[in-house]
Amino acid sequence: MTNQYLGLARGPIDHNASSVINVISSGALTMGSAIKLTTTIPTAELLPRVEELVGTAATKVTAQPTYGITVGGDTDGIYGDGTTATTDINRATAGAGQGVVVVTQGRCLARVAGLKNLTGTTAPSDEAIAIGDELVASESATETGSVLLALNNTTSIAKQFVIARALQPVAAGATDIIAVDVQREGNGT
């Protein structure tokens, strides 16, 4: 499946039913990425900045759960194929200090990968994402900013912070941009 919302360049799918905020980035952010708050407030600023999220067993649930999904920014690129942006074409922001638009609740496009969300040393088999599946932040540096299927296992944490639910399917192993419903449900499966 490929992005079915090619005409949607920025913002949520439905503005009236979504919570959209403006924040400041701490670096380059890819369109559709899951983001978290940084842990410090820069000098002369009132609020923390945001950065792309890579969850870990230590931070997934407790310290810095997912804050929202990037849907625009000062660079205002287009949604790509779900992989991490290598140029400004698919970025919301190109560097630190730029404004970024974030959906904290509602429907929007997100970078999703059909992979199991495990941190073990043995690579798990890929798994398709179905409509309605719980999505959590990636635990892998190679999938920074992507959301993946939430799964329990012996090498990962028992509970993961659910950021959204899939509104479109993703094939096993595929990386894509799909519609999701961001609800920040908290600890899930």
Summary of the structure (lengths in Angstrom):
residues: 189
radius of gyration: 15.1
end to end distance: 25.7
largest distance: 46.8
contacts: 667
relative contact order: 0.24
helix: 7%
strand: 38%
